[in-house]
Amino acid sequence: MTGSLWLAWRQQRLLVLAGLLLVAACTVWAALRRADLLDAVAGYDLTECKGWNGECPPQVQLAVFEQSPEIRVLGTIGLLVPAAIGMFWGAPLIGREIERGTVTLALTQGVGARTWFAARFGLAALCTVAFSTVIAALIAWWWEPIPNILAGIYWYDPYVLNASGPSAVAGALCALAAGTAIGLLVRRAIPAMVITGSAVLGLAAALTYFRRDFVTPVDRITPGMTPKQPIGSAWSAGYRYLTPDGAQHPLENCLFSGDELRACMAEHNFVGRVHKVYPSSDFWTFQAIDTAVYLVLALALVALTAVLLRRRHRLV
């Protein structure tokens, strides 16, 4: 390891070591607690526990009750990892060098802007992908024995949907790229860190809030007063009433039950009820959308940073 890569390692090694310590601590924690979880549910058939209509043995319910908060804590760490990477790794990556004036010295030592940037960002990106992949995998691995169990964590909870899978890794990479670009534009590390943290968390919140607008839910139609199909592990998107022409109407038209509901449906000519849901298979659909958004933004931000850095210092 020589030249720009060696310099990048020397300047980022504390961050690398901090990331390794975090990953190691989370790995030990998840491994120990998952072993306890497997012992608690061993010998039980968890098939009947799935979904909001499930029925679980008391021992399984107790294990889910005890372990779900801890899995959520690890999920929260996973949710905060991208913001932390963007703030403490991405924003100072170039911003601090510009603020201190050391970037000019580095680029006058026979090292071009492209090589200097590629070494610094490449090392940071490699570590970001490695660390975020392990954290995301740990969340999914710990949750895997008790997924979608009554009163537990469901696939659409942000602790799982946002913090595990490829979208978590892409989100961390996007945060690094965002922090690097913001650091270059702001030219001061501390303000760049604040802006980066706000931008990364804001983007994640926006994707979560508008998530269901990107995918069309499945309609589960119940004719007349027939009992509705159990929701199971699906993500509910609300109910509607159905008229003979296939039109759907808001639930507020008949907020009754029993005979009053039957009379109200007859009065409005409602012939059935519609439950709009996202089945658990949509987990990968939402993952694909988030991953695509993050990767496109990351590529655009890296390209912008490279172009601006080269233009400002006029070095190849």
Secondary structure, DSSP 4 states (H G I P E B T S, - for coil): --HHHHHHHHHHHHHHHHHHHHHHHHHHHHHHHHHHHHHHHTT--GGGGBBTT----HHHHHHHHHHHHHHHHHHHHHHHHHHHHIIIIIHHHHHHHHHHTHHHHHTTSS--HHHHHHHHHHHHHHHHHHHHHHHHHHHHHHHTTSTTBTTS--TTSHHHHTTSSHHHHHHHHHHHHHHHHHHHHH--HHHHHHHHHHHHHHHHHHHHHTGGGSSPPEEEEEETTPPPPP-TT-EEEEEEEE-TTS-EEEGGGG---HHHHHHHHHHTT--EEEEEEE-TTHHHHHHHHHHHHHHHHHHHHHHHHHHHHHHHHT--
